[in-house]
Structure formats: structure tokens, C-alpha cells
Amino acid sequence: MHLYRTHKCNELKIEHVGLKVRLSGWIHRKRDHGDLLFVDLRDHYGITQCVIEAKNPHFKTLESARHESVVTLTGQVIQRTPETTNTKMSTGAIELAIEECILDSNADLLPLQINSDQEFPEETRLRYRFLDLRREKMHANIVLRSQIIASIRHRMIEQGFMEFQTPILTASSPEGARDFLVPSRVHPGKFYALPQAPQMFKQLLMIAGFDRYFQIAPCFRDEDGRADRSPGEFYQLDFEMSFVTQEDVFAALEPVLHGLFTEFGKNKIITPAPFPRITYEDAMLKYGSDKPDLRNPLIISQANEVFENSEFSVFANAIAQGSVIRAIPAPTAAKESRKFFDNLNDWAKTQGAPGLGYIIFSDGVAKGPIAKFLDEARLERLKELTNVQEGDAVFFVCAQKKESEKLAGQARQKIAQEINMIEQNCFKFCWVVDFPMFEYNEDQRKIDFSHNPFSMPQGGLEALLTQNPLDIKAYQYDIICNGYELSSGAIRNHKPEIMYKAFEIAGYTREKVETQFSGMLNALKYGAPPHGGSAPGIDRIVMLLAEEPNLREIVAFPMNQQAQDLLMGAPSEVTQKQLEELHIRVQLPPEQK
């Protein structure tokens, strides 16, 4: 007989009755019935009920052992009586009559309960993450993550992609988020950077002649955490393809995501392929976000024409000064109380807006503080623009274009939540395409890249030479699911002359481009194929499929919101000797008084 186990804790069934077996695991629960002690033994695979009589010499060992102690139990499989059978357990028809017990490892008093769904503070959970991960829900989430990654690998390989690894220690990039830097011992005063993404390396692989690459890639960005973004590090399905158009990239990724969400999505409705394409411009106008949640059916309209030169001077004057009016329909809201409208108005104020104007269409008339300033023709035009009917309401946002887009998008979601219009039990996918190549940086008063600087502009070099930079679209795209950006991607620029010109528009001299991007630029000069790709976030995919609100729940060892690893104590101070080897001196900021 094996030293620790002949079977796992999910394996014993009715056909094993009479068999002498050995199990090992953690004491999940204990129930003392005086002359009998019941022990639920748990391992990675499941739970088996075990029972020991008081007369057994090992009874006291089990009786005194705390929850989460590790034991090895040997005994005979017996059938449970009909009234004690547990149909909810795979092993519910049997139990183990304990003959021998070995206490492998005794547990101290627990800082959190394993056999309970009780909530515990984040600090406790992260400091004792190895215990937190023993809890059923957390354990299942991490298993799910492993299964999802395995499925992704299988689906990518089936499509002819090859898995490669790219460097972790690389050069700092001037573009994107803040780098994590690693000092070099052998090159004093110089630093490596942890990769924000394998962007340049995967492009170099295409230039090197490989046709289809993928990697479950770790990425490192020194940025603040939030519910859908881990501070410090995350993983993505990084892939790249040669000799492809934008549509080819979509055709490669859509079956992977559709298949994945079908496999693990618990029979929820999934957008059929091909996924809808929404231009960036339409996304910002109709949904107020470049991450539109299509579970929400509400469509935003621009309503400047309704209020321009109208008697409602607040909006009319604002329009004359460049403001934009966004109208958000609220179906069936006419039946709501005054409190409903007041609450939405108060909510808007918490978002930094003066409030939300509204008009209610009820009893054949238009009601609300704005309605009396609009004639019948303007009201009818408003109904046409917003597609509202009798019994509906319309809310308004008035601000400069960017502010108006943002607040209208937030209001769209808030209104849909309040009137229960967000579709449940579904995964709604879409592509957002035609992102602007450049944007105007108000702070620096210059034109800057709006997305990926290595993207191909639509129209190529001619567009860069002849068009207003702010009008140029790029072959850049995001894939969105239920309002979450799962992936950004692009068809890459593969021509050095386009790279020079694109960076020139963004304020880079030729010399600066050659210095900071020498590796990529040099590669483009030796025959680069047209190529493109994308990089869906593994963590966000798992979060959606696990139906969790926070990435912390699907990552084995996450950091807290302050980018601290409470379990291992990172970041930590290092010795003076280590600093001297790296030729580094620590200069702390002055203490805040």
C-alpha cells in the first residue's frame, strides 16, 4: 500500500465497499457524536467522510487535531445508510471506517476559516493567501484559470500558432505605462526594464520569418490597481501573424474566444461570430465609451439641433460656446416617482456634473423642468432622435465633447441599471475599430499617439503626408466583452519611412527615433512582412468566466491595491552590500508632515 494514499478524496464509490484504502488530506470538518467522531477529509480533488469509534486507539489523535491539520487515514470503505447518503457529494454513498491514523502535520489556530463562506478583510486574506486558496470558491477559481489557459493553448496550436518565449529583462520603452526597472550589476548606472508587453519582440519574430506566434505572456506595468487591473503584473494571450489584414486577425481570435466562453460560460448566451464591428467614433457617440457594454440596449444621441437657438438658454448658450448635448433614453421611466429623477440628478453631481436635465413623455404631454422651453416641433424631433415613445423619458448631458461623452456613457449605464435593462446571463462581444492614430495632448500642447505608436495608419505614408494628423485613422482595434476591454491590437507598420514620419508628427526627431527604437527600426530596413496581432488579457477573461467582480479573486498570489505582496513582504528593503554591488544609493523622499 502506498505511503500516503491509494485513492483521492473524490474517487471512492459504492463499488469500492469492502476495500481497504488509504487517504491523505486536510481535516475539513469534524463532528463529535460522543462514541463516534466524523471527519470530512479534503484534498485537491474532493471530500470523503470518515468515521472513527471512541474505542479506537487513534481516536484521541483525531479528536485533538485542529481543523486544517494534515492526516493520513487507513481503513475500510463502508456503505452509508439510505438516510445518511449525501447525493450532493461524489463520495456521498460511502464513508471510510478509520482503522489507522497518522498526524502528518498539526495546524495552529486559523486566522481565517476554510470551511466557511464568511468574508474576511483583504489584508488577512492576502497575508495568509495559502489558507485563502484552500477555500472552496478560491480553489475552484484557480483551477478554472488553469483550465482556461490550457484550452487557450490548445485552440491556438490548432490554428497553427507556435508558442515562443520572449525576454523578461529588456530595454526601457519611452512609450506606454511606467516601467519596472532592474539595475545592472555588470553595467553600472544602466537598467533593464521588465516588459510591459512583448510588443517589439513579437514583431521581430514576424520579421525573423516565423508566421504565427503566441505566448501566455507575463506583463509588468508600474501603474495603480483597480478592480479590472492588477497592480504590477498580469498575463495576456499575446499573438502575432504575418501577411494578414485586420479581418484575418479577427477571424483568428473570434473562434478562440467564442469557443472558450462556450466551454466555460455555463450555458450563457454568447455573441455569434463574426462579432459586431463598431467604429471608435460611433462607440463614443452612441455608448459614451470605447468599451461599450452591449448588454445595455440604450443608445445615446446627439441633440444639439433640438436645443440650438431654443428658448432654453442654458443649453442654447452652451452650444454656442462649443458644448455638446447628449440625450439618453429611459424607456418606461415615466411611471417612476419624482425621487427616481432626483436621485439620478444627485448622482450626476457626484460625477462632477451640474446635474441631469430630463423630459418625461406622459399623458400625451412633455413634462419636466426643460419641456416648457421647447415647442412641439423640437419635442417631436427629440422623440425621433432618441426613439422614445409615450411613457418614456429622456435625460440630457451638456458639456464639452470629451466630458459630454464620458458623462453620457456613465449615465447610460446608471439609467439602465436603475430601470433593470441590462441583459443577464450573456456575454456580448464587439470589436471597436478605426481608432484615431493621433490625439491632441492638452497638457503638453502637442500632437501625440493615441494608441500604439507602431500601428499602420489607414492610407499609409500618403495619409501622414497629406491629412490633418487628427483626422488619420489607424488599423487599431479593441475587443470588448460586457463593457470590459479584453484586448488591444493593431496591424503594425512594417515600413521605416512610415515610422519616421509617424514619430515626426508626434514630435520625435529622426535622431531620437534611431536612438530609442533602433532595434525595431533596424529590423524594418531588412524586409519586414505586413503583420498584426492582439493580446487578450488572461486575467480579465478568467474574471468574467468565474463571475468575479475583482481580479484578486482569480489570481493565486495577487498584490494589494498599494502594489504590496503581503505574503512575501514585497517590496522590501535590501542590504547595503546589495546596493553597493549595484552601484545604487537610496534617497528617500522627505517625510510628509
C-alpha angles and dihedrals in degrees: 000000000000116000094241112014146358092187140020122246094257098048110073114101138165091281090064094060110131093023121125108229142167126223132184129195148098126311100249100175138353129203117190113205094173101248092032132048118199117204125189104211116203133193133162092285105046149296133293124191112231129187133198130187122233091240092061111105089227093056094094092050092057094038092056096040113104126231112281093028112139116239139172113219127193125190150105126301111238132182119251119233115257092254092052098044112120110211092185092068126069087223094041096116095062143036135198117248100213117227100162134024131190119189102218097177130359118217127225122228107300122244089206135020117254098190094054139074090219114139118243131190116275092240092056093046094050096041090053096032093145087063095041089055090057090066113105098242096045092045090052092049093054091046088050090052090054092048092049093051091048090051092049091052091050093048094048094048089048088059093053099261118145122214117234133171123229129200123285094196107059143137125297115256123217091212130073128014128348114291128233104232128212117197118229118232095196095044105047115213094016129106141204120215128218108239118263084200134337088254102136095035094054090049089049089053089057091048087049089062104260111135108204124020133177137170138176087232130195112223128194126204127166096222137122120276128239136171094283098031127063117219112239107001143022140161130243139183096244116193140163135186135196128225093016140133126217090265091054090057090050091049090053097048102038097068090047093054095038091049092045095050090044091052097046104019098095094238094303118155111266128197107256119236133289090057117219117271116222121183117233089242093054092044092056093044101042101030104020091230141073085225100059117190102218092190083079109075096196115117122202119222133197108242104181092121091059094057103028109118089355127142089253093092096183092067096030093056092044091053090051087056094051102271123144126222116217120192121205118192121224108197116213091001093126088083092058122102126252087258090065091059094041091051092053090048091051091047090055089055090056087057091057097261125123088238143282119287116210146185123205121207106208138140091008094300139088114247136186138073094293101041097080091061094059126075123223094265092054092047091051090049089051090053090050093049095048098033092229125154140192108309094030133104135211126215124203137213120194120189144105112304101268094041091045092052093049097047093043089053091051091045091050090057094042094050092047090051092049094052094038097242100136109109115237133211096030143100111220114197131189140160120235108208142174098047115183112263092218139022134192114256104216094192096052094030092228142106113265139178111274097200132353113357092209094060125119113250115228104253093027121225093344091062091051091050100043111024133075101262091229090058096053116107123205133214088252125134143175128203114220132196122186091337096312122115104231097176147006121204146154148189100256129232108250099180125086094212090058091048092052093049096043092052091044089059088052091054102264120136119223089250093052092051091050091049101044100035101028095132095054095037093050091050092052089058093063103059116295120193121227103266144164144169148156142229119223114200112249093201094054092046091053091045091056094045092046089049091231125150096214136045089226088074095061102038117085098218111013129174122240123250090275090059092251127141100216093185098055097025098242133195093042139169118262132212125273088242091059091049092050091051088055094043090237131142120197116229110183121204116255114273116263111245 
